Amino acid sequence: MAVNMTTSGVHHISLRVSDLDRAKRFYCDTLGFKHLMDSDNLCLFLAGGTAFGLRGPDDQTPKDDKFNPHRLGVDHIALACTDEKELKRVATALADAGIENTGAKMDETLGKNYVAFKDPDRIAWEFYMA
């Protein structure tokens, strides 16, 4: 029998990062997401209406661990975009900031444009036309 959960959507997403200070600078200073708060080994920021948590490594984090979208868990995170000009502006701004990205390109499966990029831990993100 199905659970039939009623939800208004995602409340927050938490990412484990290798260097909390570096990740905070990337997401808040470079990408410009709104910083909400810091706590013990945690930084919270807001991307659109979704809260994200950044957690630094702890004693159970494997040394020299790297993000791999092919392992179980997160493949990538996609933020919605509703303006084609904004998508192209962000692609250019990412490149200007030295952030590896695909440039604006077409997702052949869904027929939507997007730009894919990676954070300092190589966690995969997309800015995707909704």
N, C-alpha and C positions, 0 to 999 in steps of 0.2 A: 504494500500500500504506500502511495506517495505521501511525503510529508506535507506538501503544498504550503511551503513557507511564504508568508506575505512580507515583502521588504520594499523599501523605497530606493534601494540601490546600495552601493558600496559606502560603508562608513569610513574606513581607512585602509591603507595598505602599508605594511611595514617591510622595509628592506634591510638586510644585514649587509654592512659595508666593511671594507678592510681598514679604512681610515676615516673616522667620523668627521674630523675637522675638514679634511679635503672634500668629502661628500657634501658637507654643509655649504662650503664655499661654492661648489659646483651648482647645487640646486638653488640656493638662495641668492648668491651673488652673481654667478654667471648666467643661469637661466632666469633669475628674477622672480622665483616663486616666493610667496609671502611666508616669512619666518614666523612661527607661532610661539615656540618655546623650546627651551633646552632643559634636560633633566639628566640624571646619572646615566651616561652612555647612551643618550637618546636626544635626537633633534626632531621636532615636528615642523612641517611646512604645509602650505595649502597650495594645491594645483587645481585651479578652477574651484569647484565645490568639494573636492576630495582631499582629505587630510592624508599625508604621508608621514610615516615615521622612519627615521634612519637610526639604526642601532649599530654601534661599533662592535668589533670582535669581542668575544668573551673566551673563557677557558675551554669551551667546546668547539670553537671555530678552528677548523684545520689550518695549519700554517700554510701560507702561500696558496690558499684556496682561490679559485677563479670562477666567475660566473660562466655557466654553460647552458645555453637555451635548449640543449638536447637531453639534459638530465631531467628527472622528475621535478616538478615544481613550476616556477614561472618561466614561460618562454619569452614573453615581452610584455610591456605595458604600453597601451595606446591612449593618448590624450585626444579628445575630440577637437576638431577645428571646423568652423562653419564658413570661413571666408578664404577663397582661393588666393587672394592677394596676401593674406596673413600667412598662409602656408608657405608661399614663395619667399616672403620676407624672413620668416623663421629659418628656412633652409639657408638663405644667404647669411643671416646673422650667426647661425651655428658655425658655418664655414669661416666667417670672419673672426669668430672667437677661438678658432683652432680645434673645434669639436668635430671628430670624425662623423660624417653623415652621408646619406645617399643622394642628397639633393631631392627636389620634388620629383616623384615618379609615380607611375600608375600601378595599382594592385590589380592585376589582370583577373583575379578571382572575383572580386567584388566591384570592379570598375570604378574605384575611388582613388584619388591622389593622396599621397602621404610623403613624409620625410622620416626616415629612420635614423636614429643616432644612438650613441652609447655613452654611459656615464664613465667616470674614472675606473670603476671596477668592471667595466664592459657589460653592465646590465643594459639590456636592449630596450629602447623606447621608440615609439612612433608618435608623430603628430599627424593625425588622420582625419580626412574630410568626413564629416558626419552626414 
